[in-house]
Amino acid sequence: MSDAPLRAQLLVGAYRLLAVEHHADDGEVGYPFGEGPQGFIVYTVEGLMSSILMRAARPLFAAGDILASTDAERVAAFSSSSAYAGSYEVVDNRIVHHLEVTTYPNWTGTDQVREFDVSATHLTLYPPRMLMEGKMRRGRVHFQRMRGPQ
């Protein structure tokens, strides 16, 4: 018998990003959002999820105009963050994110499957091997559960 319903119930909540790392087949370890990344992931009881991850201390756009920037500013902003949202379901020991909106266009309308560990205090996602910076890599995304006002 699957423990997916119990794991899904435990998963519901909001989490603050602690670390993002990936490991290449040749042993190289990378930190795509730096060693002090910022971000959140939220799973609702209704089956919706949202995630935003970013490098800390990203440079501001010089013009201060939300819709105007240089090409270099847009490239830097895109390459230092990732966001996506949609619905989710827990199937055995995996979360399936059914993505509806994403900053990486190739993921829009796709199912992104992640193995995961969840506890009362932490959540760790293990994305499958994927091509990043020209190498096949396996990731680890670690979060701490957030608590509301006490």
Secondary structure, DSSP 4 states (H G I P E B T S, - for coil): ---HHHHHHHH-EEEEEEEEEEEETTS-EE-TT-SS-EEEEEE-TTSEEEEEEE-SSPPPPTT-BTTB--HHHHHHHHHTEEEEEEEEEEETTEEEEEEEEESSGGGTT-EEEEEEEE-SSEEEEEPPPEEETTEEEEEEEEEEE-----
